[in-house]
Amino acid sequence: MNRNVSSVSVCVRLIQNLFSPEIGWDRGLLGEKLADEILPFLSDEPALVLFLGDEPCFFSHGFSDHVADKMRGHLLSFYGRKGFSQLFHDDDRPFSPVPISEIIPDDSQLRLRFSDGIFLFPLKGRDEEVSGLIGVMAGREAAGSEKLHAMPLIALVAGSILSSADEINSLESFLQLTYQIVENDPSGIAICNPDGRVIRANRAMAELTGVLQEELADRAISRFFQPNVYSELRERWRLDKADSYEVFIFNRSGDRVPVRLSPYRIRLKEKVWHVIQLEDLREMYELKQKEMEVERLQAVFHAAVTVQDKVNTPLTIILAHLERLRLKWQSGLTKEDLDKSLEVVERQVDKITKTLSRMGELKHYRVQDYALNNRMMLDISDSTDMEQSHSASRDGDDKERK
């Protein structure tokens, strides 16, 4: 390294390299950059980079693969996260010179090939926890002042980048999990901008609308709603009303699809997103339709039983009087007999007419037990008087038939 270059200039140049666009927030690229470009710029001696974590990463420069593997294994087993934290906590200096014999205690031949010391510099994030380290061999001569001044700053910058990279990776993992949850949600979910254009939609939304998922992006969500329904949706977005309600949407084929609509508005700083969640109600509506059909069939059956009970008796009486008239006709029909039978027939016809009229006026019906075969019939009685009048007329008709 050129001794005429100031440590400040070295730090500026190296920090610029650390923040180069190709690194981004990737652990692997950061480690390669440190091991292959940054540390060799500071020293010609072998160097290493170790990132701690659930999956430790090790990078080196100037070591053979065999030696690098041994260094990695011994550093992780001998120190580990707690050991490094204690090591740098006990020493106020931003680096710790460690004898090579402590790092590789069981390989005397390896120690002969390197000087007896190695400088370790901790990588610390905002929480001051040691998340890794960089190290360079001490060399035969004392470490240059530029190295000692530049290394702690490089370690500080690299530690901050590593900490941010881990946070961003954790956030990205969480976002991926969230995306998977949304993607696999059985409800149709669409995220829209304030103008009502779709930014992202899941598979269920594509199935509901009949539009391919990739084609939903940048579509106006209003095309799936009637104008009055979409106006209400926008008003709910404006008022931030998140309660659910049932509406119909129109799919690509123009078919009406019943859904339960839940609108949401999400604010983050100065940005606003509008979200809709659609629960497919087609199966529920089909079930309701079948239930209504069953109810209609039951009503028809109850009506048939009612007709049998309320109309069958008057018809029997009418038939009996017709038979009486036929027999009287053969033996000599008098005017008194004719008038008597006609009066009875008129009463029974009137009774049938009232029964049918009452059944036609029913909007909400009740049922009551029928005397035979555990069946039910419609309750068409208006009052007790009506039942009594029907009962009295039935008694009189029975007497007439006799």
C-alpha positions in Angstrom: 0.0 0.0 0.0 1.3 3.5 -0.8 2.4 5.0 2.5 1.8 8.6 1.1 -1.9 8.0 0.9 -3.6 9.3 4.0 -5.8 7.0 6.1 -8.8 9.4 5.5 -8.4 9.0 1.7 -8.1 5.2 2.1 -11.3 5.1 4.2 -13.3 7.2 1.8 -12.2 5.1 -1.2 -13.0 1.8 0.6 -16.3 3.0 1.9 -17.3 4.0 -1.6 -16.5 0.5 -2.7 -18.6 -1.0 0.1 -21.6 1.1 -1.0 -21.1 0.2 -4.7 -24.4 -0.7 -6.5 -23.5 -4.3 -7.3 -23.3 -5.2 -3.6 -26.8 -4.0 -2.7 -27.9 -5.7 0.5 -26.6 -9.2 -0.2 -24.4 -11.0 2.4 -22.5 -13.0 -0.1 -21.6 -10.1 -2.3 -20.6 -8.0 0.7 -18.3 -10.8 2.0 -16.7 -11.3 -1.4 -16.1 -7.6 -1.8 -14.5 -7.4 1.6 -12.3 -10.5 1.1 -11.3 -10.0 -2.5 -11.0 -6.2 -2.8 -11.2 -4.2 0.4 -8.9 -6.1 2.8 -6.2 -6.8 0.1 -6.1 -3.1 -0.5 -5.1 -2.6 3.1 -2.7 -5.4 3.5 -0.7 -7.9 1.4 -1.1 -10.5 4.2 -3.9 -13.2 4.2 -7.3 -11.9 5.4 -10.6 -13.4 6.3 -14.2 -12.3 6.8 -16.7 -14.2 9.0 -20.4 -13.4 9.2 -22.2 -15.0 12.2 -25.8 -16.0 12.2 -28.0 -19.0 11.7 -26.0 -19.8 8.6 -22.5 -18.5 9.1 -20.6 -17.3 6.0 -16.8 -17.4 5.7 -14.7 -15.7 3.1 -10.9 -15.5 2.9 -8.0 -14.2 0.7 -4.5 -15.6 0.7 -5.4 -18.8 2.4 -5.6 -22.2 0.7 -8.9 -24.0 0.8 -7.6 -26.4 3.3 -6.4 -23.7 5.6 -9.5 -21.6 5.1 -11.7 -24.5 6.2 -9.6 -25.0 9.3 -9.7 -21.3 10.2 -13.5 -21.3 9.7 -14.1 -24.3 11.9 -11.8 -23.2 14.7 -13.1 -19.7 14.8 -16.7 -20.8 15.0 -16.1 -23.6 17.5 -13.6 -21.7 19.7 -15.4 -18.4 19.9 -18.8 -18.2 18.4 -21.1 -15.2 18.8 -20.9 -15.1 22.6 -17.2 -15.6 22.6 -16.5 -12.8 20.1 -18.9 -10.4 22.0 -17.0 -11.1 25.2 -13.6 -10.8 23.5 -14.3 -7.3 22.2 -16.3 -6.2 25.2 -13.3 -6.9 27.5 -11.0 -4.8 25.3 -11.8 -1.1 24.6 -9.8 -1.1 21.5 -11.8 -1.5 18.2 -9.6 -4.6 17.4 -8.1 -7.5 19.2 -4.7 -9.1 18.3 -5.0 -12.8 18.9 -2.2 -15.3 18.7 -2.6 -17.7 15.8 -2.0 -20.5 18.3 -5.3 -19.7 19.9 -7.2 -20.0 16.7 -5.5 -23.1 15.3 -4.0 -24.8 18.4 -3.6 -28.3 16.9 -1.6 -27.5 13.7 2.0 -26.5 14.5 3.0 -26.8 10.8 0.3 -24.3 9.9 1.5 -21.8 12.5 5.0 -21.9 11.1 3.8 -20.7 7.7 2.2 -17.5 9.2 3.3 -15.0 11.8 2.1 -15.5 15.3 -0.6 -12.9 15.4 -3.9 -12.0 13.7 -5.8 -8.7 14.1 -9.6 -9.3 14.5 -12.0 -6.3 14.0 -15.7 -6.8 15.0 -18.6 -6.1 12.7 -21.3 -4.4 14.8 -24.8 -3.3 13.8 -26.9 -0.6 15.4 -27.6 -2.9 18.4 -23.8 -3.1 19.1 -24.0 -6.9 19.0 -21.1 -8.6 17.2 -22.5 -10.0 13.9 -19.2 -11.0 12.4 -15.5 -10.0 12.1 -12.8 -9.2 9.6 -9.2 -10.2 10.2 -5.8 -9.8 8.7 -2.5 -11.5 9.6 -0.1 -9.3 11.7 2.8 -9.6 9.3 6.5 -9.6 10.3 6.6 -5.9 11.0 4.2 -3.9 13.2 0.9 -3.1 11.6 1.0 0.2 9.7 -0.8 3.1 11.1 -3.1 3.4 8.1 -4.2 -0.2 8.6 -5.0 0.4 12.2 -6.9 3.6 11.5 -8.8 2.3 8.4 -9.7 -1.2 9.6 -12.1 -0.1 12.5 -13.9 2.3 10.2 -14.2 -0.3 7.5 -15.5 -2.8 10.1 -18.0 -0.3 11.4 -19.3 0.4 7.9 -19.4 -3.2 6.9 -21.2 -4.1 10.2 -23.9 -1.5 9.5 -24.3 -2.8 6.0 -24.5 -6.4 7.3 -27.0 -5.5 9.9 -29.2 -3.7 7.4 -28.8 -6.6 4.9 -30.0 -9.0 7.6 -33.0 -6.8 8.5 -33.9 -6.4 4.8 -33.6 -10.1 4.2 -35.8 -10.8 7.2 -38.3 -8.2 5.9 -38.2 -9.7 2.5 -38.8 -13.2 4.0 -41.8 -11.8 5.9 -43.1 -10.1 2.8 -42.7 -13.3 0.8 -44.6 -15.1 3.5 -47.3 -12.4 3.4 -47.5 -12.7 -0.4 -47.9 -16.5 -0.1 -50.7 -16.1 2.4 -52.5 -13.6 0.1 -51.8 -15.7 -3.0 -53.3 -18.8 -1.4 -56.2 -17.1 0.3 -59.6 -18.5 -1.0 -61.0 -15.0 -1.1 -60.3 -12.7 -4.1 -57.9 -9.9 -3.0 -56.9 -6.9 -5.1 -54.7 -4.0 -4.1 -55.4 -0.8 -6.1 -54.0 2.6 -6.3 -56.1 5.7 -5.4 -57.4 5.8 -8.9 -58.9 2.3 -8.6 -56.4 0.6 -10.9 -55.2 -2.9 -9.8 -51.6 -3.1 -8.6 -51.6 -6.7 -7.5 -54.3 -9.4 -7.4 -54.2 -13.0 -6.2 -55.3 -16.2 -8.0 -58.8 -16.2 -6.4 -59.5 -12.8 -7.8 -58.5 -14.1 -11.3 -60.9 -17.0 -10.9 -63.8 -14.7 -9.8 -63.3 -12.2 -12.6 -62.4 -14.7 -15.3 -59.3 -12.6 -16.2 -55.8 -14.0 -16.1 -53.9 -13.0 -13.0 -51.1 -11.2 -15.0 -53.7 -9.4 -17.0 -55.4 -7.9 -14.0 -52.5 -5.6 -13.3 -53.3 -2.0 -14.3 -57.0 -2.8 -15.0 -59.7 -0.5 -13.6 -61.4 -2.4 -10.8 -64.6 -0.5 -11.7 -65.2 -2.6 -14.8 -66.4 -5.5 -12.6 -69.0 -3.5 -10.8 -72.3 -1.7 -11.6 -71.7 2.1 -11.5 -73.8 2.6 -8.4 -72.1 -0.3 -6.6 -68.6 1.1 -7.5 -69.7 4.6 -6.3 -70.6 3.1 -2.9 -67.3 1.3 -2.8 -65.3 4.5 -3.4 -67.4 6.2 -0.7 -66.6 3.5 1.7 -62.9 3.8 0.8 -63.1 7.5 1.4 -64.8 7.1 4.8 -62.5 4.1 5.7 -65.5 1.9 6.3 -64.3 -1.7 6.5 -67.5 -3.5 7.1 -68.6 -6.3 4.7 -71.7 -6.3 2.6 -73.1 -8.5 -0.3 -73.0 -7.3 -3.9 -72.8 -8.7 -7.4 -69.8 -8.4 -9.6 -69.6 -9.1 -13.4 -67.0 -11.5 -14.6 -65.3 -11.4 -18.0 -68.2 -13.4 -19.6 -70.8 -10.9 -18.3 -72.2 -13.3 -15.7 -73.3 -11.9 -12.3 -71.4 -13.4 -9.5 -72.6 -12.9 -5.9 -69.8 -11.9 -3.5 -69.3 -10.5 0.0 -67.3 -7.4 -0.4 -64.9 -6.1 2.2 -63.1 -2.8 1.4 -60.0 -1.5 3.1 -57.9 1.6 2.9 -54.2 1.3 3.9 -52.1 4.4 4.6 -48.3 4.4 4.9 -46.7 7.8 5.3 -47.9 9.8 2.2 -49.0 6.7 0.2 -52.5 5.3 0.1 -53.7 1.9 -1.2 -57.2 0.7 -1.7 -57.9 -3.0 -1.1 -60.9 -5.2 -1.8 -61.6 -8.7 -0.6 -64.3 -10.7 -2.3 -65.7 -13.9 -0.8 -67.4 -16.1 -3.5 -71.0 -16.7 -2.4 -72.1 -18.8 -5.4 -72.2 -22.0 -3.5 -74.2 -20.3 -0.7 -76.6 -18.8 -3.2 -77.1 -22.2 -4.9 -77.7 -23.8 -1.5 -80.3 -21.0 -0.7 -81.9 -21.6 -4.0 -82.2 -25.3 -3.3 -83.6 -24.6 0.1 -86.2 -22.3 -1.4 -87.1 -25.1 -3.9 -87.6 -27.5 -1.1 -89.7 -25.0 0.8 -91.8 -24.5 -2.4 -92.3 -28.2 -2.7 -93.2 -28.5 0.9 -95.7 -25.7 0.5 -97.3 -27.5 -2.5 -97.5 -30.7 -0.5 -99.0 -28.8 2.5 -101.5 -27.2 0.1 -102.5 -30.5 -1.4 -103.1 -31.9 2.1 -105.1 -28.8 2.9 -107.2 -29.1 -0.2 -107.8 -32.7 0.6 -109.0 -31.8 4.1 -110.9 -28.5 3.4 -112.3 -29.3 0.0 -112.7 -33.1 -0.1 -115.6 -33.0 2.5 -117.7 -30.4 0.6 -117.2 -32.3 -2.6 -118.3 -35.5 -1.0 -121.5 -33.7 0.3 -122.2 -32.3 -3.2 -121.8 -35.7 -4.8 -124.1 -37.2 -2.2 -126.8 -34.7 -3.0 -126.4 -35.2 -6.7 -127.0 -38.9 -6.1 -130.0 -38.1 -3.9 -131.5 -36.0 -6.7 -130.9 -38.8 -9.1 -132.7 -41.3 -6.9 -135.5 -38.8 -6.1 -135.9 -38.1 -9.8 -136.7 -41.8 -10.4 -139.2 -42.0 -7.5 -140.7 -38.5 -8.1 -138.7 -35.3 -7.4 -140.6 -32.6 -5.5 -139.7 -28.9 -5.6 -139.0 -29.0 -1.9 -136.4 -31.8 -2.4 -134.8 -29.9 -5.3 -134.5 -26.6 -3.3 -133.1 -28.4 -0.3 -130.4 -30.1 -2.3 -129.5 -26.9 -4.2 -129.1 -24.9 -1.0 -126.7 -27.5 0.4 -124.7 -27.5 -2.9 -124.5 -23.7 -2.9 -123.2 -23.7 0.7 -120.5 -26.3 -0.1 -119.5 -24.4 -3.3 -119.2 -21.2 -1.3 -117.1 -23.1 1.3 -114.7 -24.3 -1.4 -114.5 -20.9 -2.9 -113.6 -19.3 0.5 -111.0 -21.9 1.2 -109.3 -21.4 -2.2 -109.5 -17.7 -1.9 -107.9 -17.8 1.6 -105.0 -20.0 0.3 -104.4 -17.6 -2.5 -104.1 -14.7 -0.1 -101.5 -16.3 2.1 -98.1 -14.5 2.2 -96.6 -16.2 5.3 -98.1 -19.5 6.1 -98.2 -21.7 9.1 -98.7 -25.4 9.3 -100.7 -27.6 11.7 -101.0 -31.3 12.2 -103.2 -33.3 10.0 -105.1 -36.1 11.6 -103.8 -38.9 9.3 -100.3 -40.3 8.5 -98.3 -37.7 10.5 -98.7 -35.2 7.7 -99.0 -31.4 7.9 -101.5 -29.0 6.4 -101.7 -25.2 5.9 -103.3 -23.3 8.7 -105.7 -21.0 6.8 -108.1 -20.2 9.6 -108.7 -16.5 10.3 -110.4 -16.8 13.6 -112.2 -19.2 16.0 -115.5 -18.0 14.5 -114.5 -19.2 11.1 -113.6 -22.6 12.4 -116.9 -22.7 14.4 -118.9 -21.7 11.3 -117.2 -24.4 9.2 -117.8 -26.9 12.0 -121.5 -25.9 12.3 -122.1 -26.0 8.5 -120.4 -29.4 8.4 -122.7 -30.8 11.1 -125.7 -29.4 9.2 -124.5 -30.9 5.9 -124.0 -34.3 7.6 -127.6 -34.1 8.8 -128.8 -33.3 5.3 -126.9 -36.2 3.8 -128.8 -38.5 6.2 
